[in-house]
Amino acid sequence: MQENQEGRSQNNNPYRLTPENLIVRTFSGTWLKVAIGVFIVELIILFYFSTVPIPGYLVSLINNQTTTVAQNAYSLTLLGRALFLFSNNFHIAATEFIPLFGLYTFGTVMYNTATAIEVIGISSNIPGPLIALSLLFEPHTWLELPAYALAATQSMYLVRSFSSLKRFKFELIRTPFVFALVAVELFIAAIFESSEISLASTSAVLALGVPWIAFAGLAVLVYVGRAQLLKKEPPPPPPPYPAYPSTTENLYPIRYCSKCGARILHPGVSIFCDQCGERLSLSS
């Protein structure tokens, strides 16, 4: 009985360090909802701060920095450009994993990105929010921004885990998993962005069409893969031991000891009273 109770308590433990539990708790449940919420916050920051007025000297400074980075990226080959973009983006995401400091980095990077969008809008006489909206029409945005959201979410969960040793151990195991996931996602995003830049010099239709077709195929693969992983979720644990009814109570009538009056726990198999040791008669 004690062994069964221990097994059930382990099944009820949400912080078991098993691969199945790790995958299920990352791709479903509260963690994923928090990551989606962080992604929405990203979009709000980008759209809101792209409308905030910027001093003239900052416009020139940011414009020069943006132009230099763009020239360096355009001068590279498709793969070289992808590695260049990945290196910059992954450095940012890796910093976001640091507890507390990572959230500051997340907010700062999103604010700087929104500021750069506003500068581009000022230089091209286009409202900043429209520039931010145009980014959503590029497939790499839907990989890059969610990757930052995943890193920031795990940073928050690391901070939250300090309140419990079991929770802390679980998050220490989950962090490398999310770290690898973010790295893969940013690398794919860099390949998409590099391809978009290369195709833009050829045809605007190709620059939009080809990456979106590839992105749609990738999204289907991710959706199917997630569904297959969640199918491996272990079944819910059985109820605690006291919830199980005694099978003997369903098969045999209630019996009492004729000497002390105690109720017989196992009326179908007991020979002696559990309380006083009196030998039981068939009629008791």
C-alpha positions as CSV (number, residue, x, y, z in Angstrom):
1,M,0.0,0.0,0.0
2,Q,2.8,2.4,0.9
3,E,4.6,1.7,-2.4
4,N,1.5,2.4,-4.3
5,Q,1.0,5.7,-2.5
6,E,4.6,6.7,-3.2
7,G,4.2,5.9,-6.9
8,R,1.0,7.9,-7.1
9,S,2.7,10.9,-5.4
10,Q,5.5,10.8,-8.0
11,N,2.9,10.8,-10.8
12,N,1.3,13.8,-9.3
13,N,4.6,15.7,-9.1
14,P,4.6,18.3,-12.0
15,Y,8.4,18.8,-11.7
16,R,9.5,15.2,-12.5
17,L,12.7,15.4,-14.5
18,T,11.6,13.2,-17.4
19,P,11.8,14.1,-21.1
20,E,8.1,13.5,-21.6
21,N,7.2,15.9,-18.8
22,L,9.7,18.5,-20.0
23,I,8.3,18.5,-23.6
24,V,4.7,18.5,-22.5
25,R,5.1,21.4,-20.0
26,T,7.1,23.5,-22.5
27,F,4.8,23.0,-25.6
28,S,1.5,23.2,-23.7
29,G,0.0,24.6,-20.6
30,T,0.9,27.8,-18.8
31,W,4.5,28.2,-20.1
32,L,3.3,28.4,-23.7
33,K,0.6,30.9,-22.8
34,V,3.1,33.1,-21.0
35,A,5.4,33.0,-24.1
36,I,2.4,34.1,-26.3
37,G,1.7,36.9,-23.9
38,V,5.3,38.1,-24.0
39,F,5.2,38.0,-27.8
40,I,2.1,40.3,-27.7
41,V,4.0,42.6,-25.4
42,E,6.8,42.7,-28.0
43,L,4.4,43.9,-30.7
44,I,2.9,46.5,-28.4
45,I,6.3,47.9,-27.6
46,L,7.3,48.0,-31.3
47,F,4.1,49.8,-32.4
48,Y,3.9,52.2,-29.5
49,F,7.5,53.4,-29.3
50,S,7.7,53.7,-33.1
51,T,5.4,56.7,-32.7
52,V,7.4,58.4,-29.9
53,P,9.3,61.6,-31.2
54,I,13.1,61.3,-31.4
55,P,15.6,64.1,-31.1
56,G,17.3,65.1,-34.3
57,Y,20.8,64.0,-33.2
58,L,19.6,60.5,-32.4
59,V,17.9,60.3,-35.8
60,S,21.3,60.9,-37.5
61,L,23.2,58.6,-35.1
62,I,20.8,55.6,-35.4
63,N,20.4,56.2,-39.2
64,N,24.2,55.9,-39.6
65,Q,24.4,52.8,-37.5
66,T,21.5,51.1,-39.4
67,T,23.0,52.0,-42.7
68,T,26.4,50.6,-41.7
69,V,24.9,47.3,-40.6
70,A,22.8,47.0,-43.7
71,Q,25.8,47.7,-46.0
72,N,27.8,45.0,-44.2
73,A,24.9,42.5,-44.5
74,Y,24.2,43.2,-48.2
75,S,27.9,42.8,-49.1
76,L,27.9,39.1,-47.9
77,T,26.8,36.0,-49.7
78,L,23.5,34.4,-48.8
79,L,25.0,32.0,-46.2
80,G,27.5,34.5,-44.9
81,R,24.7,37.0,-44.4
82,A,22.6,34.4,-42.6
83,L,25.5,33.7,-40.2
84,F,26.1,37.4,-39.7
85,L,22.4,38.0,-38.8
86,F,22.3,34.9,-36.7
87,S,25.3,35.9,-34.7
88,N,23.8,39.3,-33.8
89,N,20.4,38.0,-33.0
90,F,21.6,35.0,-31.0
91,H,23.9,37.2,-28.9
92,I,20.8,39.2,-27.9
93,A,18.7,36.1,-27.2
94,A,21.4,34.5,-25.1
95,T,21.6,37.5,-22.9
96,E,17.8,37.4,-22.3
97,F,18.2,34.1,-20.6
98,I,20.0,35.7,-17.6
99,P,17.5,36.0,-14.7
100,L,16.3,39.5,-14.1
101,F,19.0,41.1,-16.3
102,G,17.5,39.2,-19.3
103,L,14.2,41.0,-18.9
104,Y,15.9,44.3,-18.9
105,T,17.8,43.3,-22.1
106,F,14.5,42.2,-23.6
107,G,12.8,45.5,-22.9
108,T,15.9,47.5,-24.1
109,V,16.2,45.6,-27.3
110,M,12.6,46.0,-28.2
111,Y,12.7,49.7,-27.4
112,N,15.8,50.2,-29.6
113,T,14.2,48.2,-32.4
114,A,11.1,50.4,-32.2
115,T,13.4,53.5,-32.2
116,A,15.2,52.2,-35.3
117,I,11.8,51.7,-37.0
118,E,10.8,55.3,-36.2
119,V,14.1,56.5,-37.7
120,I,13.5,54.6,-40.9
121,G,10.0,56.1,-41.0
122,I,11.3,59.6,-40.6
123,S,13.9,59.1,-43.3
124,S,11.4,57.7,-45.8
125,N,8.4,60.0,-44.7
126,I,6.4,56.9,-43.6
127,P,4.7,56.6,-40.2
128,G,6.7,54.3,-37.9
129,P,3.7,52.0,-37.1
130,L,3.4,51.3,-40.9
131,I,7.0,50.3,-41.0
132,A,6.4,48.0,-38.0
133,L,3.4,46.6,-39.7
134,S,5.4,45.9,-42.9
135,L,7.7,43.8,-40.8
136,L,4.8,41.4,-40.1
137,F,4.6,40.7,-43.8
138,E,8.1,39.2,-43.7
139,P,8.3,35.5,-42.6
140,H,11.5,35.9,-40.6
141,T,9.7,38.3,-38.2
142,W,7.4,35.5,-37.1
143,L,10.5,33.4,-36.2
144,E,12.8,36.1,-34.7
145,L,10.4,37.9,-32.4
146,P,8.9,34.6,-31.0
147,A,12.4,33.4,-30.3
148,Y,13.1,36.5,-28.2
149,A,9.8,35.9,-26.4
150,L,10.8,32.3,-25.6
151,A,14.1,33.4,-24.1
152,A,12.4,36.1,-22.0
153,T,9.8,33.7,-20.8
154,Q,12.4,31.2,-19.6
155,S,14.2,34.0,-17.9
156,M,11.0,34.8,-15.9
157,Y,10.5,31.1,-15.0
158,L,14.1,30.9,-13.8
159,V,13.4,33.8,-11.4
160,R,10.1,32.2,-10.3
161,S,11.9,28.9,-9.6
162,F,14.0,30.4,-6.8
163,S,11.1,29.8,-4.5
164,S,11.2,26.0,-4.7
165,L,14.1,23.6,-5.0
166,K,12.1,21.1,-7.1
167,R,11.0,23.9,-9.4
168,F,14.6,25.2,-9.7
169,K,15.9,21.8,-10.7
170,F,13.2,21.5,-13.3
171,E,13.9,24.9,-14.8
172,L,17.7,24.2,-14.9
173,I,16.9,21.2,-17.1
174,R,14.4,23.1,-19.2
175,T,16.7,26.1,-19.8
176,P,19.2,24.2,-22.1
177,F,16.2,22.8,-24.0
178,V,14.7,26.2,-24.6
179,F,18.2,27.6,-25.3
180,A,18.7,25.1,-28.1
181,L,15.1,25.7,-29.4
182,V,15.8,29.5,-29.6
183,A,19.1,28.9,-31.4
184,V,17.5,26.7,-34.1
185,E,14.6,29.2,-34.5
186,L,17.0,32.2,-34.9
187,F,19.2,30.3,-37.4
188,I,16.2,29.5,-39.5
189,A,15.0,33.1,-39.2
190,A,18.4,34.3,-40.4
191,I,18.2,32.0,-43.4
192,F,14.8,33.4,-44.2
193,E,15.9,37.0,-43.8
194,S,19.0,36.5,-45.9
195,S,16.9,34.9,-48.6
196,E,14.4,37.7,-48.5
197,I,17.2,40.2,-49.1
198,S,18.7,38.2,-52.0
199,L,15.3,37.7,-53.6
200,A,14.4,41.4,-53.2
201,S,17.1,42.4,-55.6
202,T,15.5,40.1,-58.2
203,S,11.8,40.5,-57.8
204,A,9.5,41.8,-55.1
205,V,7.0,39.0,-55.9
206,L,9.7,36.4,-55.3
207,A,10.9,38.1,-52.1
208,L,7.4,37.7,-50.7
209,G,6.1,34.6,-52.3
210,V,9.0,32.1,-52.0
211,P,9.8,32.7,-48.3
212,W,6.1,32.6,-47.3
213,I,5.6,29.2,-49.1
214,A,8.6,27.8,-47.3
215,F,7.3,29.3,-44.0
216,A,3.9,27.7,-44.5
217,G,5.6,24.3,-45.0
218,L,7.7,24.9,-41.9
219,A,4.6,25.8,-39.9
220,V,2.8,22.6,-40.9
221,L,5.8,20.5,-39.9
222,V,6.0,22.3,-36.5
223,Y,2.2,21.8,-35.9
224,V,2.3,18.1,-36.8
225,G,5.5,17.6,-34.7
226,R,3.9,19.3,-31.7
227,A,0.8,17.2,-32.0
228,Q,2.8,14.0,-32.1
229,L,4.8,15.0,-29.1
230,L,1.7,15.9,-27.0
231,K,0.3,12.4,-27.9
232,K,3.1,11.0,-25.8
233,E,1.8,12.8,-22.7
234,P,1.5,10.3,-19.9
235,P,-2.1,9.5,-18.8
236,P,-3.4,11.4,-15.7
237,P,-2.4,9.7,-12.4
238,P,-5.1,7.6,-10.6
239,P,-6.8,9.1,-7.6
240,P,-5.2,8.8,-4.2
241,Y,-5.5,5.4,-2.5
242,P,-8.4,6.3,-0.1
243,A,-10.6,7.0,-3.1
244,Y,-10.5,3.4,-4.2
245,P,-13.5,1.5,-2.8
246,S,-12.8,-1.8,-1.1
247,T,-13.7,-4.6,-3.5
248,T,-14.7,-6.8,-0.6
249,E,-17.3,-4.3,0.5
250,N,-19.0,-4.7,-2.9
251,L,-19.0,-8.5,-2.8
252,Y,-19.7,-9.3,0.9
253,P,-22.3,-7.8,3.4
254,I,-21.1,-5.7,6.3
255,R,-20.0,-7.8,9.3
256,Y,-19.4,-6.9,13.0
257,C,-17.5,-8.7,15.8
258,S,-20.0,-10.5,18.1
259,K,-17.6,-9.8,21.1
260,C,-16.5,-6.1,20.8
261,G,-18.9,-4.9,18.0
262,A,-16.1,-3.6,15.8
263,R,-16.7,-3.5,12.1
264,I,-14.8,-6.1,10.1
265,L,-12.6,-4.4,7.5
266,H,-12.4,-7.5,5.1
267,P,-15.7,-9.3,5.7
268,G,-15.1,-11.9,2.9
269,V,-11.7,-13.2,4.1
270,S,-11.2,-12.2,7.8
271,I,-11.2,-15.1,10.3
272,F,-10.4,-13.1,13.4
273,C,-11.5,-9.6,14.6
274,D,-9.0,-6.9,13.9
275,Q,-9.7,-5.2,17.2
276,C,-10.0,-7.9,19.9
277,G,-8.8,-11.1,18.1
278,E,-12.0,-13.0,18.6
279,R,-12.6,-15.8,16.1
280,L,-15.4,-14.8,13.9
281,S,-18.4,-17.0,13.3
282,L,-20.1,-17.2,9.9
283,S,-23.2,-15.4,11.3
284,S,-21.2,-12.4,12.9
